[in-house]
Amino acid sequence: MLSSIVNLLPRTMQMILSQLPSQVRESIEEIRVRESRPLEIGFHDSYAFLDGNGNVTLEELSAYKPTTADCMSLLEMLTNHSLYTYEEELRRGYITIAGGHRVGLAGRTVLEQGNVKQIRDVSSFNIRIAKDIVGVSNELMPYLLDPARSTIHHTLIISPPQQGKTTLLRDIVRNVSKGNWGTDPNGISPILSATRQCAGKKVGIVDERSELAASSRGVPKFDVGPRTDVLDGCPKAEGMMMMIRSMSPEVLAVDEIGRPEDAAAIHEAIHAGVRIVATAHGADFEDVRMRPVLKQLLEEGVFSRYIVLDRRKQGFAPYRILDGTGRQIQVHRIGRG
């Protein structure tokens, strides 16, 4: 996945990355470019600087420091040499590029009537490498199945940033769309029977940040399943209503809910008989209950399954599955892949 990023970087940084040891290069999750400050990468649950010869170092003084020209060149490449075309992305503070990679931006903001109009003089870039891990949700699928209705439970994935919730959501969507419900983990016959009989579902993805499906010209580049339709680059709340009206999904998948309009759209979807699979930022179940909008959804019992991803340790992401009351029903860990 790194190869699709490298060509956007200034020549100097391309050379630095090309000299990295293969095991480091292949495990990069983030590239942080900050004008006049050390070039940094995130890999293997750690961070380090890079010097001009592609050596990994913890020494700030020896690290390569991107220049003003480097940052200007990077922004030009990210925006296809047309800042005006990317005005909305610059206002939101990130650009999603081909492959589903998201580039966060920071610099001087321009305000209009007290609101951010755009970011100008961009001096910091956080390039997050999107990865697709097929099968990462396989062990979870039997716990997410609602045997009585032969479909998925309303499910919320809770995770701190960068712990794999989008990757997990994508794989759940893929499995639901294909009808892959796993095997009965506890020998409970009703679940086993349902997994054999439950076919794939029509899934609608509202991909506001273009990270879930990595669509190009409306066509998903990640495998999101044979019965999945994608609404790309559309705000979640509006997109959920559009999907229900136009594509009659049985399941809706959305990433990073948390605004009042998201909650309202989820209620509308549920009343229309659509199942919801969503993600939210949070350290744990209790943390999410402190956020007003999510607290309301939790207290109303909207979700009957919660997947809580803990911070990764030694290449694995521990996770817990909770029922609708917050009671733990399974503990496991997901390999990084």
Wavefront OBJ file of the C-alpha trace (Angstrom):
o trace
v 0.000 0.000 0.000
v 2.977 2.326 0.578
v 3.794 2.323 -3.141
v 0.643 4.315 -3.937
v 1.816 7.029 -1.522
v 5.482 7.313 -2.447
v 4.943 8.919 -5.857
v 3.171 11.853 -4.195
v 6.153 12.679 -2.004
v 8.942 15.096 -2.918
v 11.927 13.411 -4.558
v 14.131 13.722 -1.465
v 11.622 11.892 0.731
v 11.091 9.242 -1.933
v 14.819 8.502 -1.812
v 14.816 8.369 2.000
v 11.941 5.885 2.114
v 13.460 3.743 -0.642
v 16.539 3.190 1.524
v 14.611 1.929 4.544
v 14.979 -1.745 5.491
v 12.143 -3.712 3.863
v 10.678 -4.864 7.209
v 10.372 -1.237 8.324
v 9.056 0.048 5.004
v 6.361 -2.645 4.824
v 5.130 -1.951 8.360
v 4.785 1.848 8.072
v 1.388 3.091 9.264
v 2.023 6.839 9.302
v 4.348 9.336 7.666
v 4.453 12.706 9.412
v 5.868 15.588 7.411
v 6.406 18.830 9.339
v 8.127 21.814 7.777
v 11.607 22.431 9.294
v 11.047 19.631 11.826
v 12.115 15.977 11.792
v 10.577 13.589 9.265
v 8.795 10.920 11.321
v 7.234 7.519 10.694
v 4.936 5.313 12.768
v 5.536 1.577 12.518
v 5.251 -1.561 14.702
v 3.418 0.382 17.457
v 6.312 2.872 17.725
v 7.581 6.115 16.229
v 10.987 7.198 14.986
v 12.678 9.870 12.876
v 14.429 9.302 9.546
v 17.736 10.804 8.519
v 18.722 11.753 4.971
v 20.111 8.277 4.272
v 16.984 6.362 5.272
v 18.262 5.389 8.700
v 15.802 5.094 11.573
v 16.871 7.291 14.469
v 15.600 8.693 17.735
v 17.960 11.662 17.480
v 16.122 14.814 16.500
v 19.272 16.643 15.412
v 20.306 14.002 12.873
v 16.836 13.638 11.290
v 15.954 14.994 7.857
v 13.876 18.174 8.121
v 11.445 18.788 5.240
v 11.823 22.194 3.627
v 9.217 24.759 2.612
v 9.661 23.553 -0.966
v 9.032 19.944 0.151
v 5.755 20.894 1.817
v 4.597 23.029 -1.111
v 5.389 20.195 -3.523
v 3.528 17.654 -1.381
v 0.427 19.859 -1.139
v 0.490 20.427 -4.912
v 0.585 16.685 -5.545
v -2.159 15.943 -3.009
v -4.478 18.515 -4.596
v -3.659 17.673 -8.209
v -2.158 21.167 -8.599
v -5.574 22.731 -7.924
v -6.099 24.034 -4.402
v -9.447 25.507 -5.422
v -10.798 22.069 -6.371
v -9.968 20.784 -2.875
v -11.414 23.755 -0.987
v -13.891 21.598 0.980
v -11.169 19.117 1.981
v -8.913 21.964 3.072
v -11.741 23.304 5.208
v -12.216 19.929 6.915
v -8.496 19.456 7.493
v -7.850 16.266 5.550
v -7.594 14.889 2.031
v -8.366 11.280 1.138
v -6.308 10.033 -1.788
v -6.512 6.984 -4.063
v -6.270 3.772 -2.063
v -8.211 5.133 0.910
v -5.175 6.799 2.479
v -6.070 9.858 4.561
v -3.766 12.857 4.853
v -4.399 15.132 7.825
v -3.400 18.777 7.453
v -2.415 21.543 9.845
v -1.300 25.114 9.298
v -2.823 28.592 9.370
v -6.618 28.643 9.270
v -8.697 31.184 7.376
v -11.937 32.136 9.144
v -15.225 33.311 7.719
v -17.879 34.564 10.158
v -16.084 32.758 12.950
v -15.935 29.396 11.155
v -12.971 27.733 9.477
v -13.116 28.395 5.730
v -9.918 26.550 4.868
v -6.390 25.776 5.997
v -3.737 27.865 4.298
v 0.063 27.747 4.616
v -0.066 24.006 5.321
v 3.026 23.041 7.299
v 2.117 19.635 8.773
v 0.925 16.469 7.025
v -0.107 13.211 8.668
v -0.216 10.526 5.972
v -2.102 7.490 7.308
v -1.545 4.318 5.299
v -4.785 2.403 4.707
v -4.513 -1.371 4.975
v -7.042 -4.046 4.115
v -6.841 -7.219 6.216
v -9.166 -9.901 4.873
v -10.629 -12.199 7.529
v -9.824 -10.023 10.540
v -13.468 -10.203 11.673
v -14.012 -13.916 11.070
v -13.818 -14.928 14.732
v -16.264 -12.186 15.726
v -18.982 -12.920 13.190
v -20.908 -15.616 15.166
v -21.252 -13.203 18.106
v -22.654 -10.503 15.815
v -25.320 -12.709 14.269
v -28.902 -12.259 15.470
v -30.202 -15.822 14.955
v -33.845 -14.939 15.613
v -33.862 -12.532 12.669
v -31.115 -14.118 10.545
v -29.213 -10.865 10.287
v -26.555 -8.885 12.124
v -27.085 -7.213 15.484
v -27.016 -3.420 15.580
v -23.285 -3.117 16.298
v -20.990 -0.310 17.468
v -17.196 -0.660 17.228
v -15.422 1.429 19.885
v -11.725 2.176 19.600
v -9.043 4.804 20.198
v -7.595 6.290 16.989
v -5.433 4.055 14.805
v -6.331 0.750 16.414
v -7.991 -0.756 13.346
v -11.693 0.024 13.700
v -12.123 1.038 10.042
v -10.295 -2.085 8.881
v -12.501 -4.207 11.145
v -15.687 -2.482 9.952
v -14.719 -3.077 6.314
v -14.154 -6.778 6.946
v -17.465 -7.126 8.813
v -19.211 -5.502 5.839
v -17.445 -7.880 3.480
v -18.511 -10.912 5.515
v -22.124 -9.748 5.925
v -22.345 -9.046 2.197
v -20.958 -12.483 1.326
v -22.917 -14.333 3.996
v -19.810 -15.458 5.879
v -20.975 -15.838 9.477
v -18.170 -18.035 10.760
v -18.668 -21.136 12.869
v -20.381 -21.590 16.191
v -17.623 -20.878 18.773
v -19.375 -22.558 21.693
v -21.248 -25.424 20.096
v -24.600 -23.670 20.596
v -26.845 -25.244 17.988
v -29.187 -22.250 17.342
v -26.219 -20.110 16.328
v -24.679 -22.880 14.232
v -27.994 -23.493 12.488
v -28.432 -19.793 11.756
v -24.903 -19.410 10.379
v -25.643 -22.180 7.890
v -28.919 -20.663 6.762
v -28.259 -16.917 6.890
v -27.474 -15.627 3.403
v -25.533 -12.514 2.512
v -27.259 -9.192 3.013
v -27.590 -6.058 0.908
v -25.210 -3.577 2.536
v -25.010 0.173 2.035
v -21.787 1.990 2.943
v -21.885 5.737 3.489
v -18.199 6.517 3.060
v -17.860 10.168 4.037
v -14.043 10.118 4.115
v -13.539 7.601 1.274
v -11.623 5.311 3.638
v -13.933 2.324 3.941
v -14.199 1.427 0.265
v -11.407 3.592 -1.219
v -13.609 4.369 -4.212
v -12.234 5.849 -7.402
v -14.842 7.463 -9.670
v -17.490 5.811 -7.523
v -16.065 2.278 -7.840
v -14.755 0.619 -4.619
v -11.108 -0.428 -4.808
v -11.280 -2.468 -1.605
v -13.289 -5.684 -1.625
v -16.439 -4.749 0.297
v -18.516 -7.735 -0.794
v -20.719 -8.652 -3.765
v -23.960 -7.184 -2.390
v -22.551 -3.849 -1.213
v -23.341 -0.387 -2.578
v -21.188 2.626 -1.708
v -22.116 6.294 -1.431
v -18.732 7.980 -1.557
v -17.775 11.368 -0.109
v -21.250 12.019 1.307
v -21.996 13.260 4.851
v -23.132 10.309 6.980
v -26.536 11.553 8.075
v -27.670 12.674 4.640
v -26.105 9.615 3.032
v -27.952 7.147 5.246
v -31.291 8.652 4.225
v -30.289 8.659 0.558
v -29.271 5.006 0.761
v -32.549 3.951 2.380
v -34.592 5.774 -0.251
v -32.599 4.662 -3.278
v -30.873 1.322 -2.596
v -33.085 -0.470 -0.004
v -30.188 -1.823 2.080
v -30.699 -4.425 4.777
v -27.588 -3.210 6.608
v -25.994 0.255 6.736
v -22.313 0.776 7.600
v -20.896 4.136 8.679
v -17.570 5.185 10.167
v -17.011 7.533 13.128
v -20.475 8.590 14.287
v -20.905 11.195 16.992
v -22.916 14.174 15.782
v -26.597 14.803 16.594
v -27.576 14.419 12.934
v -25.886 11.000 12.878
v -28.049 9.837 15.780
v -31.202 11.131 14.094
v -30.353 9.284 10.871
v -29.634 6.071 12.785
v -33.056 6.272 14.403
v -34.676 6.734 10.998
v -32.763 3.754 9.603
v -33.784 1.514 12.493
v -37.449 2.506 12.110
v -37.115 1.540 8.439
v -35.987 -1.951 9.464
v -32.327 -1.459 8.533
v -29.512 -2.861 10.688
v -26.655 -0.515 11.644
v -22.938 -1.264 11.941
v -20.919 1.792 12.965
v -17.711 2.920 14.637
v -16.974 5.599 17.226
v -13.858 7.009 18.845
v -13.480 6.078 22.490
v -11.039 4.559 24.937
v -13.654 2.063 26.138
v -17.393 1.544 26.693
v -17.525 3.928 29.661
v -15.692 6.618 27.729
v -18.266 6.510 24.929
v -21.076 6.809 27.490
v -19.680 10.228 28.454
v -20.250 11.672 24.960
v -23.734 13.238 24.858
v -24.896 11.965 21.467
v -23.532 8.454 21.927
v -24.764 8.352 25.507
v -28.278 8.900 24.229
v -27.994 6.041 21.737
v -26.579 3.717 24.395
v -29.257 4.582 26.952
v -31.958 3.972 24.359
v -30.540 0.487 23.769
v -30.022 1.089 20.051
v -27.027 -1.257 19.857
v -27.220 -4.877 20.979
v -23.513 -5.575 20.369
v -20.403 -3.565 21.152
v -16.888 -4.406 20.009
v -14.276 -2.619 22.115
v -10.794 -2.546 20.592
v -8.000 -1.921 23.088
v -4.599 -0.491 22.211
v -2.435 -2.869 20.255
v 0.354 -4.742 22.000
v 3.098 -6.669 20.221
v 1.235 -6.775 16.931
v -2.169 -7.733 18.325
v -5.309 -5.736 19.078
v -7.116 -7.131 22.122
v -10.863 -6.818 21.835
v -13.961 -7.410 23.942
v -17.496 -8.120 22.747
v -20.286 -6.734 24.922
v -24.035 -7.265 24.741
v -26.572 -4.448 24.672
v -26.291 -3.881 28.429
v -22.505 -3.600 28.343
v -21.968 -7.088 29.762
v -18.852 -8.789 28.425
v -19.524 -11.958 26.446
v -16.164 -12.579 24.755
v -12.506 -11.540 24.969
v -10.018 -12.176 22.190
v -7.333 -10.511 20.147
v -6.947 -9.662 16.482
v -3.665 -10.129 14.632
v -2.264 -7.089 12.895
v -1.890 -8.922 9.606
l 1 2 3 4 5 6 7 8 9 10 11 12 13 14 15 16 17 18 19 20 21 22 23 24 25 26 27 28 29 30 31 32 33 34 35 36 37 38 39 40 41 42 43 44 45 46 47 48 49 50 51 52 53 54 55 56 57 58 59 60 61 62 63 64 65 66 67 68 69 70 71 72 73 74 75 76 77 78 79 80 81 82 83 84 85 86 87 88 89 90 91 92 93 94 95 96 97 98 99 100 101 102 103 104 105 106 107 108 109 110 111 112 113 114 115 116 117 118 119 120 121 122 123 124 125 126 127 128 129 130 131 132 133 134 135 136 137 138 139 140 141 142 143 144 145 146 147 148 149 150 151 152 153 154 155 156 157 158 159 160 161 162 163 164 165 166 167 168 169 170 171 172 173 174 175 176 177 178 179 180 181 182 183 184 185 186 187 188 189 190 191 192 193 194 195 196 197 198 199 200 201 202 203 204 205 206 207 208 209 210 211 212 213 214 215 216 217 218 219 220 221 222 223 224 225 226 227 228 229 230 231 232 233 234 235 236 237 238 239 240 241 242 243 244 245 246 247 248 249 250 251 252 253 254 255 256 257 258 259 260 261 262 263 264 265 266 267 268 269 270 271 272 273 274 275 276 277 278 279 280 281 282 283 284 285 286 287 288 289 290 291 292 293 294 295 296 297 298 299 300 301 302 303 304 305 306 307 308 309 310 311 312 313 314 315 316 317 318 319 320 321 322 323 324 325 326 327 328 329 330 331 332 333 334 335 336 337
